[in-house]
């Protein structure tokens, strides 16, 4: 286990103690006022066939923020976060964050203290909001633009954003100058400079039908290979048929190079999903997702700003699309009853080019809401490889979270 420099440890302990004091005050105050925050403890176990050692990560994320009231249309927010390894730190945090622990599988929860959000906003009663600074951006289902909320260090964006909603229409535009990523903020991969533009326009066609179009021009100046322009459309609908409550989504997109991308390429994306929700305790889900590839390397569909853990299995075997693309056929069930929520999902993976098998995976989770502000989560994933380029992996999580107000 890594030993901490005494001076650094004292500083961490003081910072953690101060933040815990704030959270205690927030918990006992009848009215916490403008303060808000959360605590999230997680234990993560990873067993990958590619590593001789197993990873054991015990981390605590503490966030504390302050948000002002709106005055003449203006409001501001500032939030800090701290991630500490408590007890077990036998894991590789990735991207050079822990260079002395390369024998362990990656658990991308680096110890870090950062200014997670800081913004100034103006809004009016006509549905327009302009926000400047470090902010959270989540678009649609986070498939292309998200905050990577599963990891302890959240992904945030430095820039200017505009939201406008009027009637059945919604518009979002952002100019992004930098992306603060989930890795240690002190390493090169912790922040990437950008000259990116994000446009998302939606219309509510009817009560249960929505159409969204988007253009995401991602120009990553630090990692040009991640640069891409994605143009797509997404349709969500629902209807009752023969006693069933059916919901569906269909999404298609086309991607090309942009900015300083070192290669020219074209790749397509398709996602189809069908759900049935007549019973809250048993909601089946069937889906097919395809990310285009090519027989030449480096030309596959890419999603560098996505919340990747939510897609293609929780074992995170496909954070980068294989060169020959990816097809994911999944089937599962979600349910909720009282304070309990559960999910079981099975995936079958193939290459998009050639159709060769890549592997299969089973994911399962169970969460229990202890009270209005706290929750326990138990979760697991098992991936079994069918390809020489991939290895079997097992991941388990136990998590306790508390938020206030």
C-alpha positions in Angstrom: 0.0 0.0 0.0 1.3 3.5 -0.9 2.7 5.4 2.0 1.8 9.1 2.3 4.3 11.9 2.9 3.6 13.1 6.5 3.1 16.7 5.5 0.8 15.8 2.6 -1.2 13.4 4.9 -1.6 16.2 7.5 -2.9 18.5 4.8 -5.3 15.9 3.5 -6.6 15.2 7.0 -7.1 18.9 7.7 -8.9 19.4 4.4 -11.1 16.4 5.0 -11.8 17.4 8.5 -12.9 20.8 7.4 -15.2 19.5 4.7 -16.7 16.9 7.1 -17.5 19.7 9.6 -19.3 21.6 6.8 -21.3 18.5 6.0 -22.2 17.9 9.7 -23.4 21.5 9.9 -25.5 21.0 6.8 -27.0 17.9 8.2 -28.1 19.5 11.5 -29.2 22.9 10.2 -32.9 23.1 9.6 -32.2 25.5 6.7 -28.7 25.1 5.2 -29.2 28.3 3.2 -27.1 28.6 0.0 -24.8 25.7 0.9 -25.0 22.3 -0.6 -22.8 19.2 -0.8 -22.5 15.4 -0.9 -20.4 12.5 0.4 -19.8 9.4 -1.6 -17.8 6.4 -0.3 -17.1 3.6 -2.7 -15.2 0.3 -2.6 -14.3 -1.1 -6.0 -12.7 -4.5 -6.7 -11.3 -5.4 -10.1 -9.9 -8.7 -11.2 -8.6 -8.6 -14.8 -6.9 -11.6 -16.5 -4.3 -9.2 -18.0 -2.9 -8.3 -14.5 -1.3 -10.5 -11.9 -2.6 -8.3 -9.1 -6.2 -7.5 -8.2 -7.3 -3.9 -7.6 -8.8 -2.8 -4.3 -9.9 0.9 -4.3 -11.5 2.5 -1.2 -12.2 6.1 -1.9 -14.3 8.9 -0.4 -15.5 11.9 -2.5 -16.4 15.0 -0.6 -18.1 18.0 -2.4 -19.1 21.3 -0.9 -20.7 24.2 -2.8 -22.3 27.6 -2.4 -25.0 28.9 -4.7 -26.4 32.5 -4.5 -30.0 33.5 -4.9 -31.0 35.0 -8.2 -30.8 38.8 -8.3 -31.9 40.8 -11.3 -31.4 37.7 -13.4 -27.9 37.0 -12.1 -26.7 34.0 -9.9 -23.4 32.4 -9.2 -22.1 29.0 -8.0 -18.8 27.7 -6.7 -18.1 24.1 -5.7 -15.0 22.2 -4.6 -14.3 18.5 -4.5 -11.8 16.2 -2.8 -11.2 12.5 -3.4 -9.2 10.5 -0.9 -8.1 6.9 -0.8 -9.1 5.5 2.6 -7.5 2.2 3.6 -7.2 0.3 0.3 -5.3 2.1 -2.4 -4.0 -1.0 -4.4 -5.1 0.3 -7.8 -3.8 2.2 -10.8 -5.7 5.5 -11.1 -4.8 5.8 -14.8 -3.2 8.4 -17.1 0.0 8.6 -15.1 -1.8 9.5 -11.9 -0.1 6.6 -10.0 3.0 5.6 -12.0 4.2 3.4 -9.2 1.1 1.1 -9.4 1.2 -0.2 -12.9 0.9 -3.8 -11.8 -2.8 -3.2 -10.8 -5.8 -2.8 -13.0 -7.2 0.7 -13.5 -9.7 2.3 -11.2 -10.0 5.8 -12.6 -10.6 7.5 -9.2 -7.4 9.5 -8.6 -6.8 11.3 -5.3 -7.4 14.9 -6.1 -8.6 18.3 -4.8 -10.1 20.6 -7.4 -12.4 23.5 -8.1 -15.1 21.3 -9.7 -17.5 24.1 -10.7 -17.5 27.9 -10.7 -19.9 29.9 -12.9 -21.8 33.1 -13.3 -25.2 32.9 -15.0 -27.9 35.3 -16.2 -31.5 34.2 -17.0 -34.8 35.8 -17.8 -38.5 34.8 -17.6 -38.6 34.2 -21.4 -36.6 30.9 -21.0 -33.1 32.1 -21.8 -30.1 31.3 -19.7 -26.5 32.2 -20.3 -23.8 30.6 -18.2 -20.0 31.5 -18.1 -17.3 29.5 -16.3 -16.6 25.9 -15.2 -19.9 24.0 -15.5 -21.5 20.6 -15.8 -22.9 19.7 -19.3 -25.1 16.7 -19.9 -26.9 16.4 -23.2 -29.6 13.8 -23.9 -28.5 10.5 -22.5 -24.8 11.5 -22.1 -23.8 9.2 -25.0 -21.7 12.0 -26.6 -21.5 14.8 -24.1 -21.6 14.0 -20.4 -20.1 14.6 -16.9 -18.8 11.0 -16.3 -20.8 11.1 -13.1 -20.0 7.5 -12.1 -16.3 8.3 -11.4 -15.4 10.1 -8.3 -13.8 13.1 -10.1 -16.5 14.6 -12.3 -15.8 15.8 -15.8 -16.7 19.5 -16.2 -16.4 22.1 -19.0 -14.8 25.6 -19.1 -16.6 27.9 -21.4 -19.8 29.7 -22.3 -23.2 28.1 -22.7 -26.7 29.2 -23.8 -30.0 27.5 -23.1 -33.3 28.6 -24.4 -36.7 27.0 -24.0 -39.9 28.2 -25.6 -43.1 26.3 -26.1 -42.2 22.9 -27.6 -38.7 23.9 -28.6 -35.4 23.7 -26.7 -31.9 24.9 -27.8 -28.5 24.4 -26.2 -25.2 25.9 -27.5 -21.8 25.9 -25.8 -18.4 27.1 -26.7 -15.9 25.0 -24.8 -12.3 26.2 -24.1 -11.3 23.3 -21.9 -12.4 20.0 -20.4 -11.5 19.0 -16.9 -11.3 15.3 -17.1 -11.7 12.5 -14.4 -7.9 12.0 -14.0 -5.6 13.7 -11.5 -5.7 17.4 -12.3 -1.9 17.6 -12.0 -1.2 15.3 -14.9 -1.4 16.2 -18.6 -4.5 14.1 -19.1 -6.3 15.9 -16.3 -7.3 18.8 -18.5 -7.5 19.2 -22.3 -7.6 22.6 -24.1 -10.4 22.8 -26.6 -11.9 25.0 -29.3 -15.1 23.0 -29.4 -18.8 23.9 -30.2 -21.8 22.0 -29.1 -25.3 22.5 -30.6 -28.4 20.5 -29.5 -31.9 21.4 -30.7 -35.1 19.5 -29.6 -38.8 19.7 -30.2 -41.6 18.0 -28.3 -43.8 16.7 -31.1 -46.5 15.4 -28.7 -46.9 14.4 -25.1 -44.7 11.2 -25.5 -42.8 12.0 -28.6 -39.6 14.1 -28.9 -37.2 14.8 -31.7 -33.6 16.0 -31.1 -31.0 17.1 -33.6 -27.4 17.9 -32.8 -24.0 18.9 -34.1 -21.0 18.4 -31.8 -17.7 19.8 -33.2 -15.1 18.6 -30.8 -11.7 20.2 -31.4 -9.2 18.8 -28.8 -6.0 20.9 -29.0 -4.0 18.6 -26.6 -5.1 15.3 -28.1 -6.0 16.0 -31.8 -6.7 12.3 -32.4 -9.9 12.7 -30.3 -11.2 15.5 -32.5 -14.4 14.8 -34.4 -17.6 16.3 -35.8 -20.7 14.3 -35.1 -24.1 15.2 -36.7 -27.1 13.2 -35.6 -30.8 12.9 -34.8 -32.6 11.2 -31.9 -36.3 10.2 -31.6 -38.0 9.1 -28.4 -41.6 7.9 -28.3 -44.1 6.0 -26.2 -47.5 4.4 -26.7 -49.9 1.9 -25.1 -50.6 -1.2 -27.2 -52.5 -4.3 -26.2 -52.2 -3.5 -22.5 -48.4 -2.8 -22.8 -46.7 0.5 -22.2 -44.0 0.6 -24.8 -41.2 3.1 -25.0 -38.6 3.4 -27.7 -35.7 5.4 -29.0 -33.9 5.5 -32.3 -30.7 7.4 -33.0 -28.5 7.8 -36.0 -25.3 9.9 -36.4 -22.5 10.4 -38.8 -19.0 11.4 -37.8 -16.0 12.9 -39.6 -12.7 14.4 -38.7 -12.4 18.1 -37.7 -10.0 20.6 -36.3 -6.4 19.2 -36.1 -7.5 15.5 -36.4 -4.5 13.7 -37.9 -6.5 11.3 -40.2 -9.5 11.7 -42.5 -12.3 9.2 -41.7 -16.1 8.6 -41.8 -18.0 6.5 -39.3 -21.6 5.9 -38.5 -23.6 5.3 -35.3 -26.9 3.6 -34.7 -28.8 2.9 -31.5 -32.3 1.3 -31.2 -34.0 0.5 -27.9 -37.4 -0.8 -26.9 -38.7 -0.9 -23.3 -42.0 -2.0 -21.7 -43.1 -0.2 -18.5 -46.6 -1.3 -17.6 -45.3 -2.6 -14.2 -42.8 -0.5 -12.2 -41.3 -3.6 -10.6 -40.5 -5.3 -14.0 -39.5 -3.2 -17.0 -37.8 -5.2 -19.8 -35.4 -3.5 -22.1 -34.0 -4.7 -25.5 -31.4 -2.7 -27.5 -28.9 -2.7 -30.3 -26.1 -0.2 -30.5 -23.5 0.0 -33.4 -20.4 2.1 -33.6 -18.8 2.0 -37.0 -15.3 0.8 -37.6 -12.9 0.1 -40.5 -10.4 -2.6 -41.5 -7.7 0.1 -41.3 -6.7 1.2 -37.7 -7.6 4.5 -36.2 -10.8 5.1 -38.2 -13.5 4.0 -35.8 -16.3 6.1 -34.3 -15.2 7.9 -31.2 -16.9 9.4 -28.1 -14.2 11.2 -26.1 -16.6 13.4 -24.0 -19.3 10.7 -23.2 -20.2 9.2 -19.9 -18.9 5.9 -21.2 -19.6 3.7 -18.1 -23.3 3.9 -18.9 -22.9 2.1 -22.3 -21.5 -1.2 -23.6 -21.3 -2.8 -20.2 -20.1 -1.8 -16.8 -16.9 -3.7 -17.0 -15.7 -0.9 -19.3 -14.0 -3.1 -21.9 -15.0 -0.7 -24.7 -14.1 2.8 -23.5 -12.4 3.1 -26.9 -14.2 1.7 -29.9 -12.3 -1.2 -31.4 -10.7 -0.4 -34.8 -13.3 -2.7 -36.6 -16.2 -1.1 -34.7 -18.6 -2.5 -32.1 -22.0 -4.0 -32.1 -23.7 -4.4 -28.7 -26.9 -6.4 -28.4 -28.3 -6.1 -24.9 -31.3 -7.5 -23.0 -32.3 -6.9 -19.4 -34.8 -5.8 -16.9 -35.1 -2.9 -14.5 -37.4 -2.6 -11.5 -38.3 -0.5 -8.5 -40.4 -1.2 -5.4 -40.5 1.0 -2.5 -37.0 2.0 -1.6 -35.4 -0.8 -3.7 -34.2 -0.4 -7.3 -32.6 -3.2 -9.3 -31.2 -3.9 -12.7 -29.9 -6.9 -14.6 -28.5 -6.6 -18.1 -26.8 -9.0 -20.5 -24.6 -7.9 -23.5 -23.3 -9.7 -26.5 -20.5 -7.9 -28.4 -19.3 -8.3 -32.0 -17.1 -6.3 -34.4 -19.1 -4.1 -36.7 -16.7 -5.0 -39.5 -16.7 -8.7 -40.1 -19.0 -9.6 -37.3 -16.4 -11.6 -35.2 -17.4 -12.2 -31.6 -15.7 -10.1 -29.0 -17.3 -11.4 -25.8 -20.3 -11.3 -23.5 -21.1 -9.6 -20.3 -23.6 -9.7 -17.4 -24.3 -6.7 -15.2 -26.4 -6.4 -12.1 -27.1 -3.8 -9.4 -29.2 -3.3 -6.4 -29.8 0.1 -4.6 -31.6 0.9 -1.4 -32.7 4.4 -0.5 -32.0 4.6 3.2 -33.6 8.1 3.6 -34.4 11.1 1.4 -30.7 12.0 1.0 -28.8 8.8 1.4 -28.5 5.6 -0.6 -26.6 2.2 -0.7 -25.6 0.6 -4.0 -24.2 -2.9 -4.7 -23.2 -3.5 -8.2 -21.2 -6.1 -10.3 -20.1 -6.8 -13.8 -18.6 -10.0 -15.4 -17.0 -9.9 -18.9 -16.0 -13.1 -20.7 -13.8 -12.6 -23.7 -14.2 -14.3 -27.1 -11.2 -12.4 -28.7 -7.4 -12.7 -28.3 -7.3 -8.9 -27.9 -9.5 -8.8 -24.8 -9.2 -10.3 -21.4 -11.8 -11.5 -18.9 -12.7 -9.1 -16.2 -14.8 -9.1 -13.0 -15.7 -5.9 -11.2 -17.6 -5.3 -7.9 -18.7 -2.1 -6.2 -20.2 -1.2 -2.8 -21.2 2.5 -2.4 -22.8 4.7 0.2 -23.8 8.3 -0.7 -25.3 11.2 1.2 -26.3 14.6 -0.2 -27.7 17.8 1.3 -29.9 19.8 1.3 
